[in-house]
Amino acid sequence: MKIVHQEEINFLLTNRIPRRLACRIIGWFSKIEQPLVRDISIGVWRFFSDLDLSDAKKTRFRSMHDCFTRQLRPGARPIEADQSMMISPCDAIVGAVGTVADGEVFQVKGFPYALADLLGDAEHAETFHGGCYVTLRLTSSMYHRFHAPHACHVGSVTHIPGDAWNVNPTALRRIERLYCKNERVAIRIALSDTGHPVTLVAVAAILVSGIRLRFLDLTSGRRGQPRTFACNAFLQKGEELGWFEHGSTIVVLAPAGFSLSGGVQLGRTIRMGQPLMQLAGRSSAHGVARSASH
């Protein structure tokens, strides 16, 4: 009950204010490196969340923003070694799962949206007809970096400017097509050993709102029309792709034939490196997980 009330208050506070202005103000404030401001900010954040820094690479931070975008200590996230499995790209709560039917997926039960609207490209959306999807919601206290779900080649990235609505469960139950309204980045990858097309859609949210990629500078294109950037980046399974500057969402899209890992269930927390989907045409082979230091 307490969590429900907190979500309602969060929805009212963050969605009834000028969202872009709030993003700029919080973005500026979070980067203040004055020790007292830093310590009070992180202390308040700890009080109102389940922030756990025990797996962080460092224990002292220059600012609240430095803490938001923290890296993990070596070995903190074991990477599933089974090459028939695609891993979760991030720490998250599973918010929605299912099959792409009639070009639609769900943000929550009863709230469908068109995949073409999310991706800004009907042809791209058709790639996933009959495929499966998982929506991964990062809370503000979680680790905010995201990683390659499998060894892959990044062929292009589409940046779609937009709003910065809160993406908590209360907002998702009230605002239709929410992910299609917010700023987002569609990362198109091809799996290295099979060539299967997979797309990760990183969706920004209220407050800091920024999405950053390790291999591409998106800061110059945050306003205006959608832009697609050609890329030629090769990544290993579990290698860092980028990071959010605040909690948000990643929608993982895979083509027909992929299936969800048995551990992927609504409302369950999943960690980066854990099995997410089994590749089409590949049987699972038991493997020993290796440790990641990304």
C-alpha positions as CSV (number, residue, x, y, z in Angstrom):
1,M,0.0,0.0,0.0
2,K,2.9,2.4,0.8
3,I,4.4,1.7,-2.6
4,V,1.1,2.4,-4.3
5,H,0.8,5.8,-2.5
6,Q,4.4,6.7,-3.4
7,E,3.7,6.0,-7.0
8,E,0.6,8.1,-7.0
9,I,2.4,11.0,-5.4
10,N,5.3,10.5,-7.8
11,F,2.9,10.7,-10.7
12,L,1.2,13.8,-9.5
13,L,4.5,15.6,-8.7
14,T,6.4,14.7,-11.9
15,N,3.6,14.9,-14.5
16,R,1.9,18.1,-13.5
17,I,5.1,20.3,-13.9
18,P,6.9,21.6,-16.9
19,R,8.8,18.4,-17.6
20,R,11.5,19.7,-19.9
21,L,12.3,22.5,-17.5
22,A,12.4,20.1,-14.6
23,C,14.9,17.9,-16.6
24,R,17.2,20.9,-17.2
25,I,17.0,22.0,-13.5
26,I,17.6,18.6,-12.0
27,G,20.3,17.8,-14.6
28,W,22.1,21.0,-13.6
29,F,21.6,20.4,-9.8
30,S,22.6,16.7,-10.0
31,K,26.0,17.6,-11.4
32,I,27.0,20.1,-8.6
33,E,30.2,18.7,-7.1
34,Q,30.1,20.7,-3.8
35,P,30.5,18.0,-1.0
36,L,27.6,19.2,1.2
37,V,25.2,19.4,-1.7
38,R,26.3,16.0,-2.9
39,D,26.0,14.3,0.5
40,I,22.6,15.7,1.2
41,S,21.3,14.9,-2.3
42,I,22.5,11.3,-2.1
43,G,21.2,11.0,1.5
44,V,17.7,12.2,0.5
45,W,17.8,9.8,-2.4
46,R,18.7,6.9,-0.1
47,F,15.9,7.8,2.3
48,F,13.2,7.7,-0.4
49,S,14.5,4.6,-2.3
50,D,16.2,1.3,-1.8
51,L,19.5,2.6,-3.2
52,D,22.3,0.0,-2.7
53,L,25.8,1.0,-3.6
54,S,27.5,-2.2,-2.4
55,D,28.1,-3.4,-6.0
56,A,29.5,0.0,-7.2
57,K,33.0,0.2,-8.6
58,K,33.7,3.2,-6.3
59,T,32.3,4.3,-3.0
60,R,32.9,8.0,-3.2
61,F,31.2,10.1,-5.8
62,R,31.8,13.6,-7.2
63,S,28.1,14.4,-7.4
64,M,24.7,12.9,-7.4
65,H,24.9,12.5,-11.1
66,D,28.2,10.6,-10.7
67,C,26.3,8.2,-8.4
68,F,23.4,7.9,-10.8
69,T,25.7,6.8,-13.6
70,R,28.0,4.7,-11.5
71,Q,29.8,1.7,-12.9
72,L,29.9,-1.8,-11.3
73,R,32.8,-3.4,-9.5
74,P,34.4,-6.3,-11.4
75,G,32.5,-9.5,-11.1
76,A,29.3,-7.8,-9.8
77,R,27.2,-9.2,-12.7
78,P,27.9,-12.7,-14.0
79,I,27.2,-13.0,-17.7
80,E,25.3,-16.1,-18.8
81,A,27.8,-18.1,-20.9
82,D,25.2,-20.2,-22.9
83,Q,25.4,-18.8,-26.4
84,S,21.9,-19.9,-27.2
85,M,20.7,-17.3,-24.7
86,M,20.4,-13.6,-25.0
87,I,20.9,-11.8,-21.7
88,S,19.1,-8.9,-20.0
89,P,20.9,-5.7,-21.1
90,C,20.2,-4.0,-17.7
91,D,19.0,-4.3,-14.2
92,A,15.3,-3.9,-14.3
93,I,11.8,-4.9,-13.2
94,V,10.0,-6.8,-16.0
95,G,7.0,-4.6,-16.9
96,A,5.5,-6.3,-19.9
97,V,6.2,-9.4,-21.9
98,G,4.5,-11.0,-24.9
99,T,4.2,-11.7,-28.6
100,V,4.1,-8.9,-31.2
101,A,0.6,-9.4,-32.7
102,D,-1.0,-7.2,-35.4
103,G,1.9,-4.8,-35.1
104,E,1.1,-4.1,-31.5
105,V,2.6,-4.6,-28.0
106,F,1.4,-3.6,-24.6
107,Q,2.8,-1.1,-22.0
108,V,0.5,-2.7,-19.4
109,K,-2.7,-4.8,-19.7
110,G,-5.3,-3.0,-21.7
111,F,-2.9,-0.4,-23.1
112,P,-1.6,-1.4,-26.5
113,Y,0.6,0.7,-28.7
114,A,1.8,0.3,-32.3
115,L,5.3,-0.8,-32.7
116,A,5.6,1.4,-35.8
117,D,4.9,4.4,-33.6
118,L,7.5,3.4,-31.0
119,L,10.2,2.8,-33.7
120,G,9.1,5.6,-36.1
121,D,9.4,3.2,-39.0
122,A,6.7,0.7,-40.2
123,E,9.2,-1.4,-42.1
124,H,11.4,-1.8,-39.1
125,A,8.4,-2.8,-37.0
126,E,7.4,-5.5,-39.5
127,T,10.7,-7.2,-38.8
128,F,9.3,-8.3,-35.4
129,H,5.9,-9.6,-36.7
130,G,5.2,-12.7,-34.5
131,G,8.3,-12.1,-32.5
132,C,8.5,-11.5,-28.8
133,Y,9.2,-8.4,-26.6
134,V,10.2,-7.6,-23.0
135,T,9.8,-4.2,-21.4
136,L,12.5,-3.6,-18.7
137,R,11.8,-0.8,-16.3
138,L,14.8,0.7,-14.4
139,T,13.9,2.4,-11.1
140,S,15.8,5.5,-10.0
141,S,17.9,3.6,-7.5
142,M,19.1,0.9,-9.9
143,Y,22.3,0.6,-11.9
144,H,21.7,2.8,-15.0
145,R,24.1,1.4,-17.6
146,F,22.9,-1.0,-20.3
147,H,24.9,-3.7,-22.2
148,A,24.9,-5.8,-25.3
149,P,22.5,-8.7,-24.9
150,H,24.7,-10.9,-27.1
151,A,27.8,-10.6,-29.3
152,C,26.5,-8.3,-32.0
153,H,27.1,-5.6,-34.6
154,V,25.3,-2.2,-34.2
155,G,24.2,-1.2,-37.7
156,S,22.3,2.0,-36.9
157,V,20.7,4.1,-34.2
158,T,17.6,6.2,-34.6
159,H,17.1,9.0,-32.1
160,I,13.5,10.2,-31.8
161,P,13.1,13.5,-29.8
162,G,10.0,13.6,-27.5
163,D,8.6,14.4,-24.1
164,A,9.8,13.2,-20.7
165,W,6.8,11.7,-19.0
166,N,7.3,9.6,-15.9
167,V,7.2,5.9,-16.8
168,N,6.2,4.4,-13.4
169,P,3.3,1.9,-13.3
170,T,0.8,4.6,-12.3
171,A,1.6,6.7,-15.4
172,L,1.6,3.6,-17.7
173,R,-1.9,2.7,-16.5
174,R,-3.2,6.3,-17.2
175,I,-1.4,7.6,-20.3
176,E,-1.9,5.8,-23.5
177,R,1.0,5.2,-25.9
178,L,3.4,6.6,-23.3
179,Y,6.6,5.2,-24.7
180,C,5.7,6.6,-28.1
181,K,5.5,10.1,-26.6
182,N,8.9,10.2,-24.8
183,E,12.3,10.8,-26.2
184,R,13.8,7.4,-27.2
185,V,16.7,5.7,-29.0
186,A,16.2,2.6,-31.2
187,I,19.5,0.6,-31.4
188,R,19.4,-1.9,-34.2
189,I,21.8,-4.8,-33.8
190,A,22.5,-8.0,-35.6
191,L,23.7,-11.0,-33.6
192,S,27.2,-11.9,-34.6
193,D,26.9,-15.7,-34.9
194,T,23.4,-15.9,-36.4
195,G,22.6,-12.6,-38.0
196,H,19.3,-12.3,-36.2
197,P,18.0,-8.7,-36.1
198,V,17.3,-7.5,-32.5
199,T,16.3,-3.9,-31.5
200,L,16.7,-2.3,-28.1
201,V,14.6,0.8,-27.6
202,A,15.9,3.0,-24.7
203,V,13.1,5.3,-23.5
204,A,14.0,8.4,-21.5
205,A,11.8,9.7,-18.6
206,I,11.2,12.6,-16.3
207,L,14.0,14.5,-14.5
208,V,17.5,14.2,-16.0
209,S,16.1,12.3,-19.1
210,G,19.4,11.8,-21.0
211,I,20.4,8.8,-22.9
212,R,24.0,8.3,-23.7
213,L,25.8,5.7,-26.0
214,R,29.4,4.7,-25.7
215,F,30.0,4.7,-29.4
216,L,27.8,7.6,-30.7
217,D,27.3,11.2,-29.6
218,L,23.6,11.9,-29.5
219,T,23.7,15.2,-27.6
220,S,23.6,17.4,-30.8
221,G,20.3,15.8,-31.9
222,R,18.0,15.9,-28.9
223,R,15.5,18.3,-30.5
224,G,13.8,18.5,-33.9
225,Q,13.1,15.6,-36.2
226,P,14.0,11.9,-35.8
227,R,17.5,11.2,-37.0
228,T,19.1,7.9,-38.0
229,F,22.8,7.4,-37.6
230,A,24.8,4.7,-39.4
231,C,27.0,2.8,-37.0
232,N,29.7,0.1,-37.3
233,A,30.2,-0.9,-33.7
234,F,31.0,-4.5,-32.6
235,L,30.3,-5.6,-29.1
236,Q,30.8,-8.7,-27.0
237,K,28.0,-10.2,-24.9
238,G,27.7,-8.0,-21.8
239,E,29.9,-5.2,-23.1
240,E,28.6,-1.7,-22.3
241,L,26.3,0.0,-24.8
242,G,25.5,3.2,-22.9
243,W,23.7,4.6,-19.9
244,F,20.7,6.5,-18.7
245,E,21.2,9.7,-16.7
246,H,18.1,8.7,-14.7
247,G,16.0,5.6,-14.4
248,S,13.9,4.7,-17.4
249,T,12.9,1.8,-19.7
250,I,14.3,-0.5,-22.4
251,V,12.1,-2.4,-24.7
252,V,13.8,-5.5,-26.2
253,L,12.4,-6.7,-29.5
254,A,13.3,-10.1,-31.1
255,P,12.0,-11.8,-34.3
256,A,9.8,-14.8,-34.6
257,G,11.3,-18.0,-33.2
258,F,12.8,-16.4,-30.1
259,S,11.3,-17.4,-26.8
260,L,11.5,-16.0,-23.3
261,S,13.6,-17.5,-20.6
262,G,11.7,-19.2,-17.9
263,G,12.8,-16.8,-15.3
264,V,11.4,-13.8,-17.1
265,Q,8.1,-13.0,-15.4
266,L,5.9,-9.9,-14.9
267,G,7.0,-7.9,-11.8
268,R,10.1,-9.9,-11.2
269,T,13.5,-8.1,-10.9
270,I,16.1,-9.2,-13.4
271,R,19.8,-8.3,-13.4
272,M,22.1,-7.5,-16.3
273,G,23.7,-10.7,-17.5
274,Q,20.9,-13.1,-16.6
275,P,19.1,-15.1,-19.3
276,L,16.3,-13.1,-21.1
277,M,15.5,-14.9,-24.4
278,Q,16.5,-18.1,-26.2
279,L,17.7,-17.6,-29.8
280,A,15.6,-19.0,-32.6
281,G,16.7,-22.4,-33.7
282,R,19.2,-22.8,-30.9
283,S,18.8,-25.3,-28.0
284,S,20.0,-24.3,-24.6
285,A,23.3,-25.8,-23.4
286,H,24.2,-25.7,-19.8
287,G,27.2,-23.4,-19.3
288,V,29.1,-21.9,-16.4
289,A,28.6,-18.1,-16.2
290,R,31.6,-15.9,-16.5
291,S,32.0,-12.7,-14.5
292,A,31.6,-9.2,-16.0
293,S,33.7,-6.2,-15.2
294,H,31.9,-3.7,-17.4
